[in-house]
């Protein structure tokens, strides 16, 4: 959608950049990076907006002409201090803003003025001059009236003076002298020279932005990277270079890298999960299984005092070496820098442009460490983290930080691990340390940690969503980020958005199980789309038939379709795959109860208590089953055991309405109806929207109509977990009421 408004437009350009790129590529990229750093800082300071970057040029808009000119002066001063030859052109007028671009004659004029400027100069149009001529801190001098190509009327051009810049008077006199000497005799050579300059510029732009490759690889294709083979006798290189090499390539938005976790899952399917080192042959087999055409096989060797770093780009199907890069390091201290260059050359061979590589790459020594010892410890930490050996991972992360106290990636990884698995407060401290130096992380890591911190520490889901969306905008094929965004949307009640992100994650990596779980839960419990949930559940099992959750969700699907025999079969299969799967055991017990198999339900509930004696709800459910089977004394003993343990919840969770509805239900089951009511009604007093659980409580109490009232409110407010409605023993008193059946038909069609 386009918007017309008055604005001031500034164009900046580095003089002689193309020639510099041709003669000294490293210096050219250094200049480009420093130029961008200067611009971004000062544009923000003077309230401007960076519209876009065009190679070594930038297009910026301002609301006020004075802000634009003052910003241009500061930019020129900063660039001169860094030896960056810059020229700037500024024009003011009505512009057309469309998406992330700005259009119109005004933009063309600003561009022409900048083209006409010389190194170190700031040229402005008369419209800008009119707005700033009375500003005491801004000095200007009229230069000339110019006729520009594709501009209808001549434009008066003024030079802005600044300390350290071109002298206004001498610049004006020089320009007048040049104009007086303009004769037709020099016109033709000028055209020839201009043609040469244009040709050089075209070649330079082609050199910087060309991304062509003869390899069978296109933008956002995937690669699989073998473990970094150590052909030296030095153990320092074992486990140290692989993580750094992959991390560096993973900065690319052009190349997608199969994750280590996905490789491990592939090895499991290949029945090779015990493989420790992924060599050339194994990586090719993984690539073929994942449908990936290209493998990268890196290694390090040594000849004399010199180290040789090699990266082969190999075709997975034929094992043909398509490209190979070799770099030499003088000593160990030189290896990280050479490894960084090796990854950039590898990305270039895959077709990524030089400009993209520069824009999307932070130095490897910055995003990891300059210490090989610290890097090795960090790599071992990552490896153990993926393998779920959290104690070892924690130790290695701590070792890495002990060796290099500035190792931000290690701090972020340690903080994440501690927060999730060990000590939340200690994890928070390490995460905060990492955030202090967050720009030392790759962009992918940076926004991942910021999102994790926002959601889990600051409890700010909205900010977490923003950070994760930014990460996905940069890396749209990041399946983990897509899954995380789905989870954040799910917890924000944005269920349709959650479904879209979970499905996107599965499309990227159909073997990643987390998004299946999120997707199916949303479809079953939040949207009531049971047919769709069944489709995704079957796909989940097809891609991983050994995953216990797939059968749990399949059991839920069969309950929703009233096929209780099939539900029992799948819940049992889930428990067989993982005997500690408590949720499947509870669902299995509930299903046995529904079909009247109370002894089987009790047996399952006993197994739950053997697995985890703290599963208090098992006592309650056993009491229900004993009562249905006529064992009243055993039922009462179970309810007493339940209450003895559950009453501690009042101290632990005094503001949770579920505490009171659950304890109240226990007393009612024990026959203390009035006491149960007095306790249970606190639930709705704490939270007036606690309709579903209060409906269960009222149903147990025998207040059928009130229970149905609250159930109806819950359903109208979006409650859609049909499976739990069908399995919940609390609804046994109203399950066959006509109104209950009508509500089920109205909201679920069943």
NORHU-V829883 format. One record per run of one state. SS is the DSSP state (hx for helix, st for strand, lp for the rest). FROM is the first residue (numbers start at 1). LEN is the number of residues. If there is no record, write none. Layout:
# NORHU-V829883
ss = [SS SS]
from = [FROM FROM]
len = [LEN LEN]
This chain:
# NORHU-V829883
ss = [lp st lp hx lp hx lp st lp st lp hx lp st lp st lp hx lp st hx lp st lp st lp hx lp hx lp st lp st lp hx lp hx lp st lp hx lp hx lp st lp st lp st lp hx lp hx lp hx lp hx lp hx lp hx lp hx lp hx lp hx lp hx lp hx lp hx lp hx lp hx lp hx lp hx lp hx lp hx lp hx lp hx lp hx lp hx lp hx lp hx lp hx lp hx lp hx lp hx lp hx lp]
from = [1 2 15 17 24 25 46 49 55 57 63 65 82 86 99 101 104 105 117 122 126 133 139 147 155 162 168 181 184 210 222 226 229 231 235 238 241 250 256 258 260 270 280 291 294 304 306 316 321 330 332 350 354 360 364 368 372 387 390 404 408 423 424 437 438 441 443 458 461 475 479 492 495 509 514 527 530 544 548 561 564 578 582 595 598 612 617 629 632 647 649 653 657 670 673 681 682 687 691 702 704 717 722 728 729 734 738 749]
len = [1 13 2 7 1 21 3 6 2 6 2 17 4 13 2 3 1 12 5 4 7 6 8 8 7 6 13 3 26 12 4 3 2 4 3 3 9 6 2 2 10 10 11 3 10 2 10 5 9 2 18 4 6 4 4 4 15 3 14 4 15 1 13 1 3 2 15 3 14 4 13 3 14 5 13 3 14 4 13 3 14 4 13 3 14 5 12 3 15 2 4 4 13 3 8 1 5 4 11 2 13 5 6 1 5 4 11 2]
